[in-house]
Amino acid sequence: MTKRSSNEIMQAALAAETAVLAFNIPYLPMMGAVVEALRDTRTFGLITVARLEWVKFESGSMAAIHNEYERVKDERFTRLHLDHCPVIDEDDLAVEYLEETTRAVELGYESVMVDGSRLPLRENIAATRRVVDMAHASGIPVEAELGAVLGHEAGPLPPYEELFSTGRGFTDVDEAVRFVRETQVDWLSVAVGNIHGAISAAKKNETKLAARLDIDHLKRIRQATGVPLVLHGGTGIRREYVLDAIASGIAKINVATAIRQPYERLREESVEKAQRAVYEAVRTLVRDELDLAGNVDMINPVL
């Protein structure tokens, strides 16, 4: 089989109006269960780790995730992606983002994300362009974020209805055009009503707030930029919104809370039971909730 790059797969997903699910791995034993479920449902997905998952959870490190991926991967159904590497993190601390994204490329990650969304536009562009120049030199695609997908911050969220009705933090269409043009980023994470699941110790076990999406705004971003768009905070959004988003330019959907919480509920009782819960959660998501089962034949066919 000729191996398609992560960017070729994303472009194929965009053209086919399907989506690549990206599964965050805060605990290493979750990974094999995700890969098994993707294989059994013939669904393509990314195995991902964000910086906060080795700082605040138990994924260990970028290297530990890479090593586990090499052990369980199935390249017909998976690629390895570095998720949120922030320039300024959720605790308002500066991060050596260029060093960390460079390390991911050197380790063998097949796509990386730099998140400068907490910066002013000009600084976000500059930081993203540094990572793009580095990664593109090795043929690695880059995801970045414009707008504010809230939820990881230490403090409480403002009322969701206030956020949605005012469009606070939504990705600006004109800024998105400038951002894509000046950074040459490959994939753009957008804010159109979506929010991250909480990660604080006090909140991480709570049921995630049910968000919705401004599909008309999403369509304007898609038409203006032309690049594959990414939906972070995919857990908890009603099915009809997610399906409309896929038809409107979303080619990648991040999934974290939907598989993390089932694992955490059972892991002290039995790691095997916790892994089975992850497996079932992935199967339910791709087969029953999002109708993505079988999409590997459209976006990563045997050539």
C-alpha positions in Angstrom: 0.0 0.0 0.0 1.3 3.5 -0.9 1.3 5.5 2.3 -0.7 8.7 2.1 0.4 11.7 4.1 -1.7 13.1 6.9 -2.4 16.1 4.7 -3.5 14.0 1.7 -5.9 12.2 4.0 -7.3 15.4 5.4 -7.8 16.8 1.8 -9.5 13.6 0.8 -11.8 13.9 3.9 -12.7 17.4 2.9 -13.5 16.5 -0.7 -15.6 13.5 0.4 -17.5 15.5 3.1 -16.5 13.0 5.8 -14.3 13.7 8.8 -11.1 12.3 10.5 -11.7 11.8 14.2 -8.7 12.7 16.4 -8.6 10.8 19.7 -6.7 12.4 22.6 -4.7 9.9 24.7 -4.2 11.1 28.3 -3.5 7.5 29.5 -1.3 5.2 27.4 -3.5 2.1 27.8 -6.3 3.8 26.0 -4.4 3.9 22.7 -4.7 0.2 21.7 -8.4 0.2 22.4 -8.9 3.2 20.1 -6.8 1.6 17.3 -8.8 -1.7 17.6 -12.1 0.1 17.4 -11.0 2.1 14.3 -9.9 -1.1 12.6 -13.1 -3.0 13.5 -15.3 -0.2 12.1 -13.0 0.5 9.1 -12.8 4.1 10.2 -9.8 6.4 9.8 -8.6 8.4 12.8 -5.7 10.3 14.3 -4.0 9.2 17.5 -3.2 12.5 19.3 -1.6 13.9 22.4 -1.7 17.5 23.6 0.9 19.0 25.8 -1.5 19.2 28.8 -2.0 15.4 28.6 1.6 14.7 29.6 1.7 17.7 32.0 -1.6 17.2 33.8 -2.6 13.6 33.0 -0.5 10.4 32.5 0.5 10.1 28.9 4.1 10.5 30.0 5.7 12.5 27.2 5.7 12.9 23.5 8.2 10.1 23.3 6.1 7.7 25.4 3.1 8.3 23.2 5.2 7.8 20.0 6.7 4.6 21.4 3.2 3.2 22.3 1.9 4.3 18.9 4.7 2.3 17.1 3.6 -0.7 19.1 -0.1 -0.6 18.3 -0.5 1.4 15.1 -2.2 0.3 12.0 -1.3 2.7 9.2 -4.4 1.8 7.1 -6.5 3.3 9.9 -4.2 5.7 11.8 -1.6 8.5 11.9 0.1 10.2 14.8 -0.6 13.8 15.6 0.7 16.3 18.1 -2.4 18.2 19.4 -2.4 21.6 21.2 1.2 22.8 21.7 0.4 26.2 23.1 2.5 29.3 22.9 0.8 30.5 26.1 -0.8 27.6 28.0 -4.0 27.4 30.0 -2.3 28.7 33.1 -1.0 31.8 31.2 2.6 30.5 31.2 4.9 30.8 28.1 5.8 27.5 26.4 8.9 26.6 24.3 6.5 25.8 21.5 9.0 25.8 18.7 11.3 23.4 20.5 8.4 21.1 21.4 6.9 21.0 17.9 10.4 20.4 16.5 10.9 17.5 18.9 7.6 16.0 17.7 8.7 16.2 14.0 12.1 14.6 14.9 10.3 11.8 16.8 8.2 11.0 13.8 4.8 12.7 14.5 3.0 13.0 11.1 1.3 16.3 11.8 1.6 19.0 14.5 -0.5 21.7 16.0 0.7 25.0 17.3 -1.8 27.0 19.3 -1.2 30.7 19.5 -4.9 31.5 20.0 -4.2 33.3 23.3 -2.0 35.8 21.4 -3.0 39.0 19.5 -3.5 38.2 15.8 -0.1 39.5 14.6 1.8 37.4 17.2 -0.3 34.3 16.5 0.6 34.7 12.8 4.3 35.0 13.6 4.4 32.1 16.0 2.4 29.9 13.6 4.7 30.8 10.7 7.8 29.8 12.6 6.3 26.3 13.2 5.1 26.0 9.6 8.5 26.9 8.2 10.1 24.3 10.4 7.6 21.5 9.8 7.1 22.0 6.1 10.9 21.7 5.6 10.3 18.0 6.7 7.1 17.6 4.8 4.9 17.7 7.9 1.5 19.5 7.9 0.6 22.1 10.6 -2.7 22.8 12.3 -3.2 26.1 14.1 -6.1 27.8 15.9 -7.7 31.2 15.4 -10.4 32.4 17.7 -10.9 31.2 21.3 -12.1 27.6 21.8 -12.6 28.0 25.6 -12.8 25.4 28.3 -9.2 24.6 29.3 -8.7 27.8 31.3 -8.3 27.6 35.1 -11.2 29.9 35.8 -14.9 29.4 35.2 -16.4 29.9 31.8 -18.8 32.7 31.2 -22.4 31.6 30.6 -22.5 29.6 27.4 -25.6 31.4 26.1 -23.8 34.7 26.5 -20.8 33.3 24.6 -22.9 32.0 21.7 -25.3 34.9 21.3 -22.5 37.5 21.3 -20.1 35.4 19.2 -17.4 36.0 21.8 -14.2 34.3 20.7 -15.6 33.2 17.4 -13.1 33.0 14.5 -13.3 36.2 12.5 -13.7 35.5 8.7 -11.5 38.3 7.5 -8.8 37.5 10.1 -9.0 33.8 9.0 -8.2 34.8 5.4 -5.2 36.8 6.5 -4.1 34.1 8.9 -4.1 31.3 6.3 -2.4 33.5 3.7 0.4 34.8 5.9 1.1 31.5 7.8 0.5 29.0 5.0 -1.0 26.7 7.6 -2.5 23.5 6.4 -5.5 23.0 8.7 -7.3 25.7 10.7 -9.0 25.0 14.1 -12.0 27.4 14.4 -14.3 28.6 17.1 -18.0 28.6 16.1 -19.6 27.8 19.4 -17.6 24.7 20.3 -15.8 24.5 23.7 -13.3 22.2 25.3 -14.1 19.8 28.1 -12.8 20.9 31.5 -9.5 19.5 32.6 -9.2 20.8 36.2 -9.3 18.2 38.9 -12.5 19.8 40.3 -14.4 19.8 36.9 -13.0 17.0 34.7 -15.5 14.4 35.8 -18.6 16.6 35.2 -20.9 16.1 32.2 -19.7 18.4 29.5 -21.8 21.4 28.6 -23.9 20.8 25.5 -22.6 23.2 22.9 -24.0 24.1 19.5 -22.5 25.4 16.3 -23.1 28.4 14.1 -23.1 26.6 10.8 -23.6 29.7 8.7 -20.5 31.3 10.3 -18.6 28.1 9.6 -19.6 28.1 6.0 -18.3 31.7 5.6 -14.9 30.6 7.0 -14.7 27.6 4.7 -15.6 29.6 1.6 -13.1 32.3 2.5 -10.1 30.2 3.4 -10.4 27.0 1.4 -8.4 24.9 3.9 -9.6 21.9 5.9 -11.2 23.1 9.1 -10.9 21.5 12.5 -13.5 21.2 15.3 -12.1 21.0 18.8 -14.3 20.1 21.7 -16.3 17.6 19.6 -17.8 15.8 22.6 -21.3 16.8 23.6 -22.4 18.7 20.5 -25.7 17.4 19.1 -25.4 15.0 16.2 -27.2 17.2 13.7 -24.8 20.1 14.3 -21.8 17.9 13.8 -23.1 16.4 10.6 -23.9 19.8 9.3 -20.4 20.9 10.2 -18.8 18.1 8.3 -20.8 19.1 5.2 -19.6 22.7 5.7 -15.9 22.2 5.8 -15.0 20.4 9.1 -12.5 17.7 8.1 -11.2 16.8 11.5 -13.0 16.5 14.9 -11.2 16.2 18.1 -12.5 13.7 20.7 -11.3 13.7 24.3 -13.9 13.8 27.0 -16.0 11.1 25.4 -13.3 8.5 25.8 -11.4 9.8 28.8 -14.3 9.8 31.2 -15.3 6.1 30.6 -11.6 5.1 31.0 -11.3 7.1 34.3 -14.5 5.7 35.8 -13.2 2.1 35.5 -9.4 2.2 35.5 -9.1 1.7 39.3 -11.4 -1.4 39.1 -9.7 -2.9 36.1 -7.5 -1.5 33.3 -9.0 -4.1 31.0 -12.5 -3.0 31.7 -11.5 0.6 31.2 -10.0 -0.3 27.9 -13.1 -2.1 26.8 -15.1 1.1 27.7 -12.9 3.1 25.5 -13.3 0.6 22.7 -17.1 0.7 23.0 -17.2 4.5 23.2 -15.3 4.8 19.9 -17.5 2.2 18.2 -20.6 4.0 19.3 -19.3 7.4 18.2 -18.2 6.4 14.7 -21.1 3.9 13.9 -24.2 5.3 15.7 -23.6 8.9 16.4 -21.6 10.3 13.4 -22.1 7.7 10.6 -18.4 7.6 9.9 -17.8 3.8 9.9 -16.2 2.6 6.7 -14.8 6.0 5.7 -11.3 4.6 5.4 -12.1 3.4 1.9 -12.8 7.0 0.8 -9.9 8.8 2.4 -7.1 6.2 2.7 -7.8 3.5 0.1 -5.5 0.7 -0.8 -3.6 2.0 -3.9 
